[in-house]
Amino acid sequence: MSILVFVEHHGNELQKGSLGVLSKAASLGDADVAAVLVGAGVRSLASELGKFGAARVYAAEDDALEPPLPQARVDVLAKVVRDGGYDTILLANSVLAADVAAGLAARLDAGLNWDLADVVSEDGSLVGKRPALQDSVYVDVGWTSEPRIGLFRAGSFDATATGGGEPQVEDVSVELEEHSRGARIVDQQLEESSGPSIEDAEIVVAGGRGLGAPEHFGLAEELAKALGGAVGATRAVVDAGWYPYAAQIGQTGKTVSPKLYVALGISGAIQHKVGMQSSNVIVSINKDANAPIFEFSDLGVVGDVHEIVPKLTELVKQRKSG
Ligand SMILES: Cc1cc2nc3c(=O)[nH]c(=O)nc-3n(C[C@H](O)[C@H](O)[C@H](O)COP(=O)(O)OP(=O)(O)OC[C@H]3O[C@@H](n4cnc5c(N)ncnc54)[C@H](O)[C@@H]3O)c2cc1C
């Protein structure tokens, strides 16, 4: 099996999701694993990918490739796949990667399995695991032809250093298709944020309807700040306009797997659970002792968030300053 992983970067920062997919590919065992970087100034990022399991890195470096547009990336990946004879292309989902995967599937006449949460190698064949029936079960999915393309849910894998050495770096130069030069980015806005994003944070403090009102999200924010984490939310509060959609965790939001997940006033509906169940330690505070979230929490506190959270935040601050 020969696997090519599309590694996304923002500026000089390699995206954790892509690195997770790369380390997963390397863990599959008997596969040749390569990565591809596309953009301006990407060559300097290539050597880092060895640590995550890439034996070879293709660097398509060109100012014309700097805007994060999908079509030019389809041109690059199609050439690398054809020239290198790769039978499998894996990507971590993002707005850009989803478009690249779809375009590449059309260009290579390849099968694309999307929304995968895992992949395993069984008797030399790849089998994808995809959530179905509102994420209540996992189904096995496969490919009937090569090349095969897999697009993984954000946060499916940890970016684990595999102990690999220096990769072989190969420059790729691609003549872009006429239609790939048609689109241009006219404006880009960067979201202002303080602290880590919920996908990258090692600690997530998430608030639900149990906080009672939008202004009480300050409780979650204060605790997250004290712990050095990020704030997440349930769909119920996002739909109610209490917190921005970008913070929504769950089936129709983001998937996170921090070291610590603190749930404040969250019932633990299956659609929320699927977005956070792979967190290392789950701590929940809920006034209802029968709330479903306690069934999958490592530590459950039955009580009122308004009484407990300010004290907890104070304690965390004291510990940190002491
Ligand atoms: C197709 C579909 C997709 C969905 N996608 C998502 C998704 O991506 N993410 C998501 O989160 N949901 C999603 N949902 C919604 C999901 O089913 C739940 O409705 C939602 O997660 C509930 O949010 P909640 O826990 O904040 O609210 P509730 O279910 O209302 O729970 C509030 C909890 O707070 C507790 N509480 C109340 N007051 C206090 C207090 N003072 N102190 C402590 N505890 C208190 C209550 O006991 C209760 O357990 C989806 C639903 C559907 C149908």
The ligand as an SDF file (V2000), in Angstrom:
LIG
                    3D

 53 58  0  0  0  0  0  0  0  0999 V2000
  -29.5640   16.1090   13.9360 C   0  0  0  0  0  0  0  0  0  0  0  0
  -29.1520   16.6880   15.2650 C   0  0  0  0  0  0  0  0  0  0  0  0
  -27.8620   17.1700   15.4080 C   0  0  0  0  0  0  0  0  0  0  0  0
  -27.4450   17.6970   16.6350 C   0  0  0  0  0  0  0  0  0  0  0  0
  -26.1600   18.1410   16.7540 N   0  0  0  0  0  0  0  0  0  0  0  0
  -25.7330   18.5490   17.9800 C   0  0  0  0  0  0  0  0  0  0  0  0
  -24.3720   18.9510   18.1810 C   0  0  0  0  0  0  0  0  0  0  0  0
  -23.5370   18.9910   17.2590 O   0  0  0  0  0  0  0  0  0  0  0  0
  -24.0020   19.3200   19.4230 N   0  0  0  0  0  0  0  0  0  0  0  0
  -24.8680   19.3340   20.4910 C   0  0  0  0  0  0  0  0  0  0  0  0
  -24.4450   19.6880   21.5960 O   0  0  0  0  0  0  0  0  0  0  0  0
  -26.1410   18.9820   20.3080 N   0  0  0  0  0  0  0  0  0  0  0  0
  -26.6090   18.6200   19.0900 C   0  0  0  0  0  0  0  0  0  0  0  0
  -27.9150   18.2980   18.9300 N   0  0  0  0  0  0  0  0  0  0  0  0
  -28.8460   18.6020   20.0320 C   0  0  0  0  0  0  0  0  0  0  0  0
  -28.8720   17.5690   21.1320 C   0  0  0  0  0  0  0  0  0  0  0  0
  -29.7980   16.5630   20.8130 O   0  0  0  0  0  0  0  0  0  0  0  0
  -29.2880   18.2190   22.4830 C   0  0  0  0  0  0  0  0  0  0  0  0
  -30.5240   18.8360   22.3180 O   0  0  0  0  0  0  0  0  0  0  0  0
  -28.2880   19.2310   23.0180 C   0  0  0  0  0  0  0  0  0  0  0  0
  -26.9840   18.7060   23.0360 O   0  0  0  0  0  0  0  0  0  0  0  0
  -28.6950   19.6090   24.4490 C   0  0  0  0  0  0  0  0  0  0  0  0
  -27.8970   20.6620   24.8910 O   0  0  0  0  0  0  0  0  0  0  0  0
  -27.7260   20.9550   26.4470 P   0  0  0  0  0  0  0  0  0  0  0  0
  -27.1080   19.7780   27.1130 O   0  0  0  0  0  0  0  0  0  0  0  0
  -27.0430   22.2800   26.5460 O   0  0  0  0  0  0  0  0  0  0  0  0
  -29.2280   21.2070   26.9550 O   0  0  0  0  0  0  0  0  0  0  0  0
  -30.2250   20.3000   27.7600 P   0  0  0  0  0  0  0  0  0  0  0  0
  -30.4210   18.9830   27.1360 O   0  0  0  0  0  0  0  0  0  0  0  0
  -31.4290   21.1580   27.9890 O   0  0  0  0  0  0  0  0  0  0  0  0
  -29.4950   20.0340   29.1580 O   0  0  0  0  0  0  0  0  0  0  0  0
  -29.2590   21.0070   30.1300 C   0  0  0  0  0  0  0  0  0  0  0  0
  -28.6990   20.2910   31.3600 C   0  0  0  0  0  0  0  0  0  0  0  0
  -28.3400   21.2530   32.3200 O   0  0  0  0  0  0  0  0  0  0  0  0
  -28.7040   20.7660   33.6080 C   0  0  0  0  0  0  0  0  0  0  0  0
  -28.8830   21.9350   34.4640 N   0  0  0  0  0  0  0  0  0  0  0  0
  -29.9030   22.8430   34.4560 C   0  0  0  0  0  0  0  0  0  0  0  0
  -29.6650   23.8170   35.3420 N   0  0  0  0  0  0  0  0  0  0  0  0
  -28.4730   23.5160   35.9340 C   0  0  0  0  0  0  0  0  0  0  0  0
  -27.7000   24.1450   36.9490 C   0  0  0  0  0  0  0  0  0  0  0  0
  -28.0910   25.3170   37.5150 N   0  0  0  0  0  0  0  0  0  0  0  0
  -26.5360   23.5600   37.3380 N   0  0  0  0  0  0  0  0  0  0  0  0
  -26.1360   22.3760   36.8070 C   0  0  0  0  0  0  0  0  0  0  0  0
  -26.8380   21.7440   35.8270 N   0  0  0  0  0  0  0  0  0  0  0  0
  -27.9960   22.3170   35.3990 C   0  0  0  0  0  0  0  0  0  0  0  0
  -29.9510   19.9620   33.3930 C   0  0  0  0  0  0  0  0  0  0  0  0
  -30.0980   18.9910   34.4170 O   0  0  0  0  0  0  0  0  0  0  0  0
  -29.6890   19.3310   32.0260 C   0  0  0  0  0  0  0  0  0  0  0  0
  -29.0840   18.0500   32.1580 O   0  0  0  0  0  0  0  0  0  0  0  0
  -28.3600   17.7710   17.7180 C   0  0  0  0  0  0  0  0  0  0  0  0
  -29.6560   17.2830   17.5480 C   0  0  0  0  0  0  0  0  0  0  0  0
  -30.0540   16.7390   16.3600 C   0  0  0  0  0  0  0  0  0  0  0  0
  -31.4470   16.2200   16.2310 C   0  0  0  0  0  0  0  0  0  0  0  0
  1  2  1  0
  2  3  1  0
  2 52  2  0
  3  4  2  0
  4  5  1  0
  4 50  1  0
  5  6  2  0
  6  7  1  0
  6 13  1  0
  7  8  2  0
  7  9  1  0
  9 10  1  0
 10 11  2  0
 10 12  1  0
 12 13  2  0
 13 14  1  0
 14 15  1  0
 14 50  1  0
 15 16  1  0
 16 17  1  0
 16 18  1  0
 18 19  1  0
 18 20  1  0
 20 21  1  0
 20 22  1  0
 22 23  1  0
 23 24  1  0
 24 25  2  0
 24 26  1  0
 24 27  1  0
 27 28  1  0
 28 29  2  0
 28 30  1  0
 28 31  1  0
 31 32  1  0
 32 33  1  0
 33 34  1  0
 33 48  1  0
 34 35  1  0
 35 36  1  0
 35 46  1  0
 36 37  1  0
 36 45  1  0
 37 38  2  0
 38 39  1  0
 39 40  1  0
 39 45  2  0
 40 41  1  0
 40 42  2  0
 42 43  1  0
 43 44  2  0
 44 45  1  0
 46 47  1  0
 46 48  1  0
 48 49  1  0
 50 51  2  0
 51 52  1  0
 52 53  1  0
M  END
$$$$
